[in-house]
Amino acid sequence: MLLLVAALLLLGTVLGTVAHAPLPVSLLAGGAIALWLAIFALRERYGRRRTSAH
């Protein structure tokens, strides 16, 4: 329950910050996060295939 409260507080802080940031800054940050998540997903997908073959 405490983890959920902390996550909601963090989400509220981040959304509040994005609401006051200029649109290009928000889009750049969102693009960077999306790129990071895509790279992470690809590394997880192909990394697990390599390690499970041994």
URMO-V297141 format. One record per residue. N is the residue number from 1. RES is the residue in three letters. OMEGA is omega in whole degrees, -180 to 180 (NA if undefined). D_FIRST is the distance of its C-alpha to the first C-alpha in whole Angstrom. Layout:
# URMO-V297141
N_RES_OMEGA_D_FIRST + N_RES_OMEGA_D_FIRST
This chain:
# URMO-V297141
1_MET_179_0 + 2_LEU_177_4 + 3_LEU_179_5 + 4_LEU_178_5 + 5_VAL_179_6 + 6_ALA_179_9 + 7_ALA_179_10 + 8_LEU_176_11 + 9_LEU_178_12 + 10_LEU_178_14 + 11_LEU_178_15 + 12_GLY_178_17 + 13_THR_-180_19 + 14_VAL_180_20 + 15_LEU_177_21 + 16_GLY_178_23 + 17_THR_-179_25 + 18_VAL_-179_26 + 19_ALA_-178_27 + 20_HIS_179_29 + 21_ALA_176_30 + 22_PRO_-177_34 + 23_LEU_180_34 + 24_PRO_178_35 + 25_VAL_179_33 + 26_SER_179_30 + 27_LEU_178_32 + 28_LEU_179_33 + 29_ALA_178_29 + 30_GLY_178_28 + 31_GLY_178_31 + 32_ALA_179_30 + 33_ILE_179_27 + 34_ALA_178_28 + 35_LEU_179_31 + 36_TRP_179_28 + 37_LEU_178_26 + 38_ALA_178_30 + 39_ILE_178_31 + 40_PHE_-179_28 + 41_ALA_179_28 + 42_LEU_179_32 + 43_ARG_179_32 + 44_GLU_-177_29 + 45_ARG_-176_31 + 46_TYR_177_34 + 47_GLY_180_33 + 48_ARG_178_32 + 49_ARG_-178_35 + 50_ARG_-176_37 + 51_THR_-178_35 + 52_SER_-179_35 + 53_ALA_-178_39 + 54_HIS_NA_40
